[in-house]
Amino acid sequence: MLIQAYVDESGGKGQGAVFVFSAMIGASVLWSKFSDKWNAILDESPSIGYFKMNEAAKLNGEFKRFSPFQRDEKVKKLCRLIGNGALIELHSMVKLDDFNATFGKTAPKPLTDPYFFPFHVIIMAIAYQLLDVGHKEPFEIFFDEHVIFGPRAKAWYPFVRAMADEDIRAIMPVEPYFRSDTDTLPLQAADLTAWLHRRENNEGLGEFSWVQDALYGLAQSDLSHDFTFERMKGIIDQSYTAKIDENVIQAYKDAFNDDWPPRKRK
């Protein structure tokens, strides 16, 4: 059975206290039915062409013609579809002040941007989640497009994958894919949950406190995680003594056409 994960991010430098990746995980056969049902809700009057929770919250974009009541009714229907019991949500959250004091301060590029590190960590976490439930086949993963950081993070994926333990590496994706969230409907579901985590850790949910209840059937992975100062500092300290084996070095050489230690790249 092919498993697919759809991942969207929320936040970033200058955009609040946290940066979040949220992944929605499910069987490929279920995602097809999910997309049909999601699209049907979008088409219900008053209709929208696509869903972004930030636009819903601010009543702009696709929601500019909506009253608060109409907005809430549309979002509730989408939340109930997400919470149908067939999906798992897994998120990776970075506290930006702690990131700036650790990775942002001492790590080399591209680790200095909060997008890069949790991008790779959430792929690894999904692999562990699937391994825990007995899944042994490679899964597919789709991220929302990010013109700047997406290609940079993907370029390092073969190197990061080579660092994983053999059993985890066996089920990790061959490569991560990027899609537009205006066209790929499961990414719109991930947009909602990513927004929810970010909003909860910034100003609080406030008038949207009902969203969590509306998602009551959505399973939450025990492998979701927050990266605090202590955890990120520990990762950096451990990296100074970590041994890099030949498979990892070869993956770096293949990915960047460079030697190890790097000669062409800083």
VOBA-1610 file (N, C-alpha, C; in pm, whole numbers, padded with zeros to 5 digits, always signed):
BEGIN
Met+00084-00119+00000Met+00000+00000+00000Met+00088+00125+00000Leu+00066+00211-00096Leu+00145+00333-00106Leu+00091+00438-00009Ile+00181+00490+00073Ile+00148+00598+00166Ile+00202+00729+00109Gln+00122+00834+00120Gln+00163+00965+00074Gln+00147+01067+00187Ala+00244+01156+00198Ala+00239+01264+00296Ala+00239+01398+00222Tyr+00156+01489+00268Tyr+00147+01623+00211Tyr+00183+01723+00321Val+00278+01812+00290Val+00338+01897+00394Val+00331+02044+00352Asp+00284+02127+00444Asp+00286+02271+00422Asp+00352+02336+00542Glu+00405+02457+00520Glu+00474+02528+00627Glu+00401+02657+00660Ser+00426+02710+00778Ser+00367+02836+00818Ser+00466+02909+00907Gly+00484+03039+00880Gly+00575+03120+00960Gly+00709+03138+00894Gly+00801+03198+00968Gly+00934+03227+00917Gly+00990+03350+00987Lys+01105+03393+00944Lys+01169+03509+01005Lys+01079+03632+00994Gly+01056+03697+01109Gly+00972+03814+01111Gly+00824+03787+01103Gln+00783+03660+01118Gln+00642+03623+01106Gln+00590+03554+01231Gly+00633+03599+01346Gly+00583+03541+01469Gly+00688+03462+01543Ala+00644+03386+01644Ala+00736+03320+01736Ala+00784+03185+01688Val+00712+03122+01594Val+00746+02985+01555Val+00741+02968+01403Phe+00812+02865+01358Phe+00802+02816+01220Phe+00756+02671+01228Val+00658+02634+01145Val+00596+02502+01155Val+00590+02434+01020Phe+00625+02305+01016Phe+00587+02215+00908Phe+00478+02123+00962Ser+00369+02108+00887Ser+00264+02014+00925Ser+00242+01916+00811Ala+00245+01787+00842Ala+00229+01681+00743Ala+00099+01607+00766Met+00027+01582+00658Met-00092+01498+00660Met-00057+01367+00592Ile-00076+01256+00660Ile-00029+01125+00615Ile-00148+01033+00593Gly-00150+00966+00476Gly-00259+00873+00449Gly-00228+00787+00328Ala-00311+00687+00305Ala-00295+00598+00190Ala-00333+00671+00062Ser-00262+00642-00046Ser-00286+00710-00172Ser-00429+00691-00222Val-00485+00572-00200Val-00621+00546-00248Val-00723+00633-00173Leu-00693+00668-00050Leu-00782+00753+00027Leu-00769+00900-00014Trp-00647+00940-00052Trp-00627+01079-00091Trp-00708+01116-00215Ser-00725+01022-00306Ser-00804+01049-00426Ser-00950+01080-00388Lys-01008+00998-00301Lys-01145+01021-00256Lys-01153+01150-00174Phe-01052+01173-00092Phe-01047+01295-00011Phe-01052+01418-00100Ser-00972+01418-00207Ser-00965+01534-00295Ser-01099+01562-00361Asp-01171+01456-00401Asp-01303+01475-00461Asp-01399+01540-00362Lys-01396+01494-00238Lys-01486+01547-00136Lys-01446+01690-00098Trp-01316+01716-00089Trp-01267+01850-00057Trp-01313+01949-00165Asn-01296+01909-00291Asn-01335+01995-00402Asn-01485+02023-00402Ala-01563+01924-00363Ala-01708+01942-00357Ala-01745+02047-00253Ile-01675+02048-00140Ile-01700+02148-00037Ile-01659+02287-00086Leu-01547+02295-00156Leu-01505+02425-00211Leu-01611+02479-00306Asp-01675+02389-00381Asp-01773+02430-00482Asp-01908+02469-00423Glu-01935+02428-00300Glu-02063+02463-00239Glu-02075+02614-00224Ser-02192+02667-00249Ser-02215+02812-00241Ser-02213+02859-00095Pro-02143+02969-00070Pro-02059+03048-00159Pro-01929+02973-00187Ser-01893+02964-00313Ser-01781+02879-00354Ser-01648+02954-00348Ile-01540+02878-00340Ile-01404+02932-00347Ile-01323+02846-00443Gly-01222+02907-00505Gly-01139+02833-00601Gly-01035+02747-00536Tyr-00991+02784-00417Tyr-00892+02710-00339Tyr-00907+02752-00194Phe-00840+02680-00104Phe-00850+02712+00039Phe-00715+02748+00096Lys-00710+02862+00162Lys-00595+02901+00246Lys-00652+02951+00378Met-00606+02892+00488Met-00662+02928+00617Met-00633+03072+00654Asn-00522+03127+00610Asn-00490+03266+00641Asn-00592+03360+00577Glu-00634+03328+00454Glu-00737+03407+00388Glu-00871+03391+00458Ala-00900+03270+00502Ala-01025+03247+00576Ala-01027+03328+00705Ala-00915+03327+00778Ala-00909+03399+00905Ala-00925+03549+00887Lys-00870+03603+00779Lys-00872+03748+00756Lys-00987+03793+00667Leu-01065+03697+00617Leu-01176+03726+00526Leu-01128+03810+00407Asn-01019+03765+00347Asn-00973+03827+00223Asn-00945+03717+00120Gly-00891+03755+00004Gly-00866+03655-00099Gly-00993+03584-00141Glu-00992+03453-00138Glu-01109+03375-00177Glu-01227+03393-00081Phe-01200+03446+00039Phe-01306+03462+00139Phe-01353+03607+00154Lys-01318+03693+00061Lys-01352+03835+00077Lys-01502+03861+00069Arg-01579+03772+00008Arg-01725+03790-00002Arg-01800+03723+00113Phe-01729+03660+00203Phe-01791+03579+00308Phe-01820+03662+00433Ser-01929+03627+00498Ser-01952+03674+00634Ser-01875+03582+00729Pro-01850+03624+00853Pro-01785+03533+00948Pro-01859+03401+00964Phe-01993+03406+00964Phe-02070+03282+00978Phe-02048+03191+00857Gln-02053+03246+00736Gln-02032+03165+00616Gln-01892+03106+00615Arg-01794+03184+00654Arg-01656+03134+00664Arg-01646+03018+00760Asp-01703+03035+00878Asp-01695+02929+00978Asp-01762+02801+00930Glu-01874+02812+00864Glu-01944+02693+00814Glu-01860+02620+00710Lys-01795+02695+00622Lys-01711+02633+00519Lys-01591+02562+00585Val-01526+02629+00678Val-01408+02572+00743Val-01447+02451+00828Lys-01561+02456+00893Lys-01606+02341+00974Lys-01624+02217+00887Lys-01681+02233+00769Lys-01700+02118+00679Lys-01566+02060+00635Leu-01470+02148+00606Leu-01337+02100+00568Leu-01269+02030+00685Cys-01285+02084+00805Cys-01226+02022+00924Cys-01285+01883+00949Arg-01415+01869+00930Arg-01478+01738+00950Arg-01426+01636+00850Leu-01399+01682+00728Leu-01343+01591+00628Leu-01202+01548+00668Ile-01122+01642+00717Ile-00987+01608+00763Ile-00994+01510+00880Gly-01090+01531+00966Gly-01103+01447+01086Gly-01187+01323+01064Asn-01181+01264+00947Asn-01265+01147+00918Asn-01208+01017+00973Gly-01094+01023+01042Gly-01036+00905+01105Gly-00937+00829+01022Ala-00911+00874+00898Ala-00821+00799+00810Ala-00683+00864+00795Leu-00663+00981+00856Leu-00540+01055+00838Leu-00465+01072+00970Ile-00335+01091+00957Ile-00249+01120+01072Ile-00179+01253+01047Glu-00175+01337+01149Glu-00104+01464+01138Glu+00024+01458+01221Leu+00133+01502+01160Leu+00263+01506+01228Leu+00326+01642+01197His+00372+01711+01301His+00428+01844+01278His+00565+01859+01343Ser+00640+01950+01288Ser+00772+01985+01340Ser+00775+02136+01357Met+00800+02181+01479Met+00792+02324+01509Met+00922+02375+01568Val+00967+02490+01519Val+01090+02553+01565Val+01055+02686+01631Lys+01102+02706+01753Lys+01088+02836+01819Lys+01198+02928+01765Leu+01157+03035+01699Leu+01250+03113+01620Leu+01356+03184+01704Asp+01322+03230+01822Asp+01424+03293+01908Asp+01532+03191+01946Asp+01489+03070+01978Asp+01585+02964+02012Asp+01667+02924+01889Phe+01601+02921+01773Phe+01673+02889+01650Phe+01780+02994+01622Asn+01745+03121+01635Asn+01841+03228+01606Asn+01960+03225+01700Ala+01939+03172+01821Ala+02048+03165+01919Ala+02134+03040+01903Thr+02092+02948+01817Thr+02167+02823+01797Thr+02206+02807+01651Phe+02121+02746+01572Phe+02151+02724+01431Phe+02174+02856+01357Gly+02089+02954+01383Gly+02102+03081+01313Gly+02229+03156+01346Lys+02289+03122+01459Lys+02409+03194+01504Lys+02538+03123+01468Thr+02540+02991+01475Thr+02668+02919+01462Thr+02674+02822+01345Ala+02560+02784+01289Ala+02560+02682+01184Ala+02598+02742+01049Pro+02655+02662+00960Pro+02681+02710+00824Pro+02554+02711+00741Lys+02555+02788+00633Lys+02442+02785+00539Lys+02435+02648+00474Pro+02315+02598+00443Pro+02184+02662+00452Pro+02112+02640+00585Leu+02183+02587+00686Leu+02121+02560+00815Leu+02079+02685+00889Thr+02121+02802+00842Thr+02088+02927+00910Thr+01944+02972+00883Asp+01875+02906+00792Asp+01734+02940+00770Asp+01647+02834+00837Pro+01540+02875+00907Pro+01458+02777+00980Pro+01384+02679+00892Tyr+01378+02701+00761Tyr+01311+02608+00671Tyr+01389+02478+00656Phe+01522+02487+00651Phe+01605+02376+00607Phe+01603+02258+00704Phe+01631+02282+00830Phe+01646+02173+00926Phe+01515+02096+00947Pro+01403+02162+00977Pro+01278+02084+00996Pro+01227+02019+00869Phe+01265+02070+00752Phe+01230+02005+00625Phe+01279+01861+00625His+01403+01841+00661His+01460+01706+00660His+01415+01625+00782Val+01397+01692+00893Val+01356+01621+01014Val+01215+01564+00999Ile+01126+01638+00934Ile+00988+01587+00925Ile+00981+01467+00831Ile+01066+01464+00729Ile+01070+01344+00643Ile+01114+01224+00725Met+01217+01244+00807Met+01267+01135+00891Met+01161+01092+00992Ala+01091+01189+01050Ala+00990+01157+01151Ala+00875+01077+01091Ile+00834+01111+00969Ile+00728+01035+00902Ile+00774+00891+00878Ala+00900+00876+00840Ala+00954+00741+00819Ala+00948+00659+00948Tyr+00985+00719+01061Tyr+00976+00648+01189Tyr+00830+00617+01225Gln+00740+00711+01197Gln+00599+00689+01224Gln+00548+00567+01148Leu+00582+00558+01021Leu+00536+00445+00940Leu+00602+00314+00980Leu+00730+00322+01015Leu+00800+00202+01060Leu+00738+00149+01189Asp+00695+00239+01277Asp+00634+00199+01404Asp+00506+00119+01384Val+00435+00144+01273Val+00309+00071+01248Val+00329-00041+01149Gly+00455-00077+01122Gly+00484-00193+01040Gly+00494-00169+00891His+00494-00043+00850His+00503-00013+00707His+00649-00024+00663Lys+00675-00091+00551Lys+00813-00116+00509Lys+00844-00073+00367Glu+00746-00011+00299Glu+00768+00034+00162Glu+00795+00184+00159Pro+00873+00231+00062Pro+00898+00375+00053Pro+00768+00453+00036Phe+00757+00565+00105Phe+00641+00650+00090Phe+00676+00769+00000Glu+00573+00839-00044Glu+00591+00959-00124Glu+00560+01082-00039Ile+00631+01191-00066Ile+00607+01312+00011Ile+00603+01432-00084Phe+00505+01519-00058Phe+00483+01636-00141Phe+00481+01760-00050Phe+00568+01854-00079Phe+00573+01981-00006Phe+00508+02091-00090Asp+00454+02189-00021Asp+00409+02309-00091Asp+00530+02379-00153Glu+00513+02433-00270Glu+00624+02497-00341Glu+00683+02611-00258His+00815+02616-00257His+00888+02729-00198His+01003+02759-00292Val+00991+02867-00366Val+01082+02894-00478Val+01226+02907-00432Ile+01249+02967-00316Ile+01386+02992-00270Ile+01443+02872-00195Phe+01377+02833-00087Phe+01436+02734+00003Phe+01407+02590-00035Gly+01297+02567-00109Gly+01264+02431-00148Gly+01375+02362-00226Pro+01423+02421-00337Pro+01531+02357-00413Pro+01660+02341-00334Arg+01690+02435-00245Arg+01811+02425-00164Arg+01803+02307-00068Ala+01687+02292-00004Ala+01670+02180+00089Ala+01672+02047+00015Lys+01608+02042-00100Lys+01602+01917-00177Lys+01741+01875-00224Ala+01826+01970-00257Ala+01960+01938-00305Ala+02039+01859-00201Trp+02011+01882-00073Trp+02082+01813+00034Trp+02017+01681+00074Tyr+01899+01651+00017Tyr+01826+01532+00061Tyr+01905+01402+00046Pro+01974+01376-00066Pro+02051+01250-00076Pro+02155+01236+00035Phe+02217+01347+00073Phe+02316+01348+00182Phe+02251+01313+00315Val+02137+01377+00343Val+02066+01352+00469Val+02012+01209+00473Arg+01958+01162+00361Arg+01904+01025+00354Arg+02013+00922+00380Ala+02132+00949+00329Ala+02243+00855+00349Ala+02284+00847+00496Met+02253+00949+00574Met+02289+00950+00716Met+02194+00867+00802Ala+02076+00835+00748Ala+01974+00763+00825Ala+02014+00617+00844Asp+01960+00556+00950Asp+01980+00413+00971Asp+01919+00335+00855Glu+01970+00215+00831Glu+01931+00139+00712Glu+01781+00112+00706Asp+01719+00077+00819Asp+01577+00044+00817Asp+01491+00167+00786Ile+01535+00282+00832Ile+01463+00406+00802Ile+01488+00448+00659Arg+01611+00438+00614Arg+01646+00476+00477Arg+01567+00394+00375Ala+01534+00270+00411Ala+01463+00181+00318Ala+01322+00229+00287Ile+01260+00305+00378Ile+01123+00351+00353Ile+01116+00501+00327Met+01228+00572+00335Met+01228+00715+00302Met+01205+00734+00153Pro+01145+00846+00113Pro+01118+00870-00029Pro+01247+00872-00111Val+01236+00833-00237Val+01350+00845-00327Val+01388+00992-00340Glu+01289+01079-00348Glu+01312+01223-00349Glu+01185+01292-00303Pro+01196+01410-00243Pro+01077+01488-00210Pro+01029+01565-00332Tyr+00897+01580-00344Tyr+00837+01653-00455Tyr+00776+01783-00405Phe+00759+01877-00498Phe+00696+02004-00466Phe+00577+02026-00559Arg+00467+02073-00501Arg+00346+02101-00577Arg+00286+02233-00529Ser+00201+02292-00612Ser+00131+02414-00574Ser+00011+02379-00487Asp-00007+02450-00377Asp-00119+02418-00289Asp-00252+02471-00344Thr-00249+02552-00447Thr-00375+02593-00509Thr-00431+02484-00600Asp-00344+02391-00643Asp-00386+02283-00733Asp-00392+02147-00664Thr-00309+02127-00563Thr-00299+01997-00494Thr-00379+02005-00365Leu-00498+01948-00366Leu-00594+01971-00258Leu-00548+01920-00121Pro-00480+01803-00111Pro-00433+01762+00022Pro-00338+01863+00087Leu-00265+01940+00006Leu-00179+02044+00063Leu-00260+02153+00130Gln-00383+02174+00085Gln-00468+02274+00148Gln-00510+02229+00288Ala-00524+02097+00306Ala-00551+02045+00439Ala-00432+02067+00531Ala-00311+02044+00479Ala-00190+02068+00557Ala-00171+02216+00587Asp-00216+02302+00496Asp-00213+02446+00521Asp-00295+02481+00644Leu-00411+02417+00658Leu-00499+02445+00772Leu-00433+02406+00904Thr-00376+02286+00911Thr-00316+02241+01037Thr-00186+02316+01067Ala-00109+02352+00963Ala+00012+02432+00987Ala-00026+02568+01044Trp-00129+02631+00987Trp-00177+02759+01039Trp-00222+02745+01184Leu-00292+02636+01213Leu-00345+02614+01348Leu-00232+02610+01451His-00125+02534+01422His-00013+02525+01517His+00056+02659+01534Arg+00075+02731+01423Arg+00142+02861+01432Arg+00058+02961+01508Arg-00071+02967+01478Arg-00160+03062+01545Arg-00167+03033+01695Glu-00175+02906+01730Glu-00184+02866+01870Glu-00061+02911+01948Asn+00056+02913+01883Asn+00180+02948+01951Asn+00221+03094+01930Asn+00138+03171+01862Asn+00160+03315+01851Asn+00058+03389+01937Glu-00048+03440+01876Glu-00147+03516+01953Glu-00253+03430+02018Gly-00251+03298+01994Gly-00354+03211+02045Gly-00468+03198+01946Leu-00552+03096+01963Leu-00657+03069+01865Leu-00772+03167+01873Gly-00801+03219+01992Gly-00905+03320+02005Gly-01037+03274+01947Glu-01089+03351+01851Glu-01219+03321+01791Glu-01220+03190+01712Phe-01100+03134+01689Phe-01091+03008+01615Phe-01062+02889+01707Ser-01094+02902+01833Ser-01070+02792+01927Ser-01153+02668+01892Trp-01261+02688+01818Trp-01347+02576+01779Trp-01283+02485+01674Val-01177+02533+01606Val-01116+02455+01498Val-01062+02322+01551Gln-01000+02324+01669Gln-00946+02200+01725Gln-01055+02097+01749Asp-01169+02141+01799Asp-01281+02048+01822Asp-01334+01994+01690Ala-01335+02078+01587Ala-01385+02035+01457Ala-01295+01930+01393Leu-01170+01923+01436Leu-01074+01824+01385Leu-01065+01702+01476Tyr-01170+01673+01552Tyr-01164+01574+01659Tyr-01120+01436+01611Gly-01145+01397+01487Gly-01110+01264+01440Gly-00971+01251+01381Leu-00898+01361+01375Leu-00764+01357+01315Leu-00664+01301+01416Ala-00600+01189+01380Ala-00501+01127+01469Ala-00375+01212+01474Gln-00320+01228+01594Gln-00199+01306+01615Gln-00081+01212+01642Ser+00023+01227+01564Ser+00140+01142+01583Ser+00213+01176+01712Asp+00260+01072+01781Asp+00342+01092+01900Asp+00482+01143+01865Leu+00516+01141+01736Leu+00648+01184+01694Leu+00654+01330+01651Ser+00543+01402+01664Ser+00549+01547+01646Ser+00641+01605+01753His+00708+01714+01723His+00811+01762+01813His+00832+01912+01800Asp+00876+01972+01911Asp+00916+02112+01915Asp+01066+02118+01934Phe+01131+02205+01857Phe+01275+02223+01873Phe+01300+02346+01960Thr+01340+02320+02084Thr+01372+02425+02179Thr+01522+02455+02174Phe+01563+02556+02250Phe+01705+02593+02256Phe+01791+02475+02298Glu+01750+02405+02404Glu+01831+02295+02457Glu+01846+02184+02354Arg+01739+02153+02284Arg+01746+02044+02187Arg+01833+02081+02068Met+01818+02203+02018Met+01898+02244+01902Met+02045+02260+01939Lys+02072+02311+02058Lys+02212+02322+02101Lys+02274+02184+02116Gly+02196+02088+02167Gly+02247+01952+02181Gly+02280+01890+02047Ile+02197+01918+01946Ile+02222+01865+01811Ile+02352+01923+01756Ile+02372+02053+01775Ile+02495+02117+01725Ile+02617+02061+01797Asp+02609+02048+01930Asp+02722+01996+02007Asp+02756+01853+01964Gln+02653+01772+01940Gln+02675+01634+01899Gln+02738+01625+01760Ser+02705+01722+01674Ser+02757+01718+01538Ser+02908+01736+01533Tyr+02965+01800+01634Tyr+03109+01823+01634Tyr+03187+01692+01650Thr+03124+01593+01713Thr+03193+01466+01738Thr+03140+01351+01653Ala+03036+01378+01574Ala+02977+01271+01493Ala+03072+01229+01382Lys+03078+01100+01359Lys+03161+01046+01251Lys+03077+01034+01124Ile+03134+01075+01013Ile+03065+01069+00885Ile+03121+00951+00808Asp+03035+00853+00777Asp+03084+00731+00712Asp+03097+00752+00561Glu+03150+00652+00494Glu+03183+00664+00352Glu+03058+00680+00265Asn+02946+00616+00303Asn+02823+00630+00225Asn+02773+00774+00224Val+02784+00840+00339Val+02740+00979+00349Val+02832+01070+00267Ile+02962+01045+00278Ile+03058+01125+00201Ile+03034+01109+00051Gln+03008+00985+00008Gln+02983+00962-00134Gln+02854+01031-00179Ala+02753+01030-00092Ala+02627+01098-00126Ala+02651+01247-00144Tyr+02736+01305-00060Tyr+02769+01447-00074Tyr+02842+01471-00207Lys+02938+01388-00238Lys+03013+01404-00363Lys+02922+01394-00484Asp+02829+01297-00481Asp+02738+01279-00593Asp+02642+01396-00608Ala+02595+01448-00495Ala+02495+01555-00498Ala+02554+01687-00546Phe+02680+01714-00507Phe+02736+01847-00532Phe+02861+01847-00620Asn+02898+01728-00669Asn+03017+01721-00754Asn+03135+01789-00686Asp+03159+01752-00563Asp+03263+01815-00482Asp+03334+01708-00400Asp+03447+01744-00344Asp+03522+01654-00257Asp+03477+01668-00113Trp+03529+01582-00028Trp+03506+01594+00115Trp+03640+01590+00189Pro+03673+01690+00273Pro+03595+01810+00301Pro+03571+01894+00177Pro+03466+01978+00178Pro+03430+02053+00058Pro+03543+02144+00010Arg+03559+02149-00120Arg+03659+02237-00179Arg+03593+02346-00264Lys+03485+02309-00334Lys+03418+02406-00420Lys+03313+02488-00347Arg+03262+02433-00235Arg+03154+02498-00160Arg+03206+02541-00025Lys+03150+02650+00026Lys+03186+02695+00160Lys+03124+02602+00262
//
